Amino acid sequence: MGGINYLVILQVAVFGFVIAILHSILENSGREEYAQLLVLLGVIVVMFTVIRWMNELFSSIRAMFQF
């Protein structure tokens, strides 16, 4: 892994930015239900990404402390 993985942080930030833009477009076009659904799906995708990243982090910590 080699330190903090900035690529994961960048991916989450870009994904959040795209979701925010799409949310604004949908909300301004009168499709509030779709905008809320999009945000919910975005949060779920980001949570799975963070969970996967945390799993890798804990695996590397566990491997570091095993002799």
ROZANU-418939 format. One record per residue (C-alpha): residue in three letters; x, y, z. Coordinates in pm, whole numbers, padded with zeros to 5 digits, always signed. Each point is the difference from the previous one (the first is absolute). Layout:
<rs>
ALAXYZ;...
</rs>
This chain:
<rs>
MET+00000+00000+00000;GLY+00284+00238+00080;GLY-00140+00283+00209;ILE-00321+00186-00055;ASN-00166-00088-00324;TYR-00094+00336-00146;LEU-00160-00162-00303;VAL-00290-00130+00211;ILE-00054+00344+00153;LEU+00008+00159-00344;GLN-00247-00257-00139;VAL-00246+00068+00283;ALA+00034+00376-00046;VAL-00055-00013-00377;PHE-00292-00239+00041;GLY-00158+00234+00255;PHE+00050+00299-00229;VAL-00168-00181-00293;ILE-00289-00109+00222;ALA-00043+00359+00124;ILE-00016+00135-00355;LEU-00247-00267-00110;HIS-00209+00064+00312;SER-00020+00371-00081;ILE-00098-00071-00359;LEU-00272-00245+00100;GLU-00132+00224+00276;ASN-00018+00303-00228;SER-00184-00200-00265;GLY-00271-00093+00250;ARG+00103-00359+00066;GLU+00064+00019+00373;GLU-00075-00371+00054;TYR+00270-00103-00247;ALA+00241+00249+00152;GLN-00050-00148+00346;LEU+00036-00354-00135;LEU+00321+00100-00176;VAL+00144+00139+00324;LEU-00098-00315+00188;LEU+00167-00221-00261;GLY+00306+00225+00006;VAL+00031-00037+00376;ILE-00029-00378-00028;VAL+00270-00019-00267;VAL+00234+00223+00202;MET-00062-00204+00314;PHE+00093-00323-00181;THR+00316+00168-00129;VAL+00095+00119+00347;ILE-00077-00341+00152;ARG+00219-00172-00260;TRP+00280+00249+00067;MET-00029-00047+00377;ASN+00015-00378-00048;GLU+00325+00037-00194;LEU+00136+00233+00269;PHE-00081-00240+00284;SER+00142-00293-00196;SER+00329+00183-00048;ILE+00010+00098+00369;ARG-00072-00360+00101;ALA+00275-00126-00232;MET+00244+00256+00139;PHE-00046-00116+00360;GLN+00016-00374-00073;PHE+00343-00149+00042;
</rs>
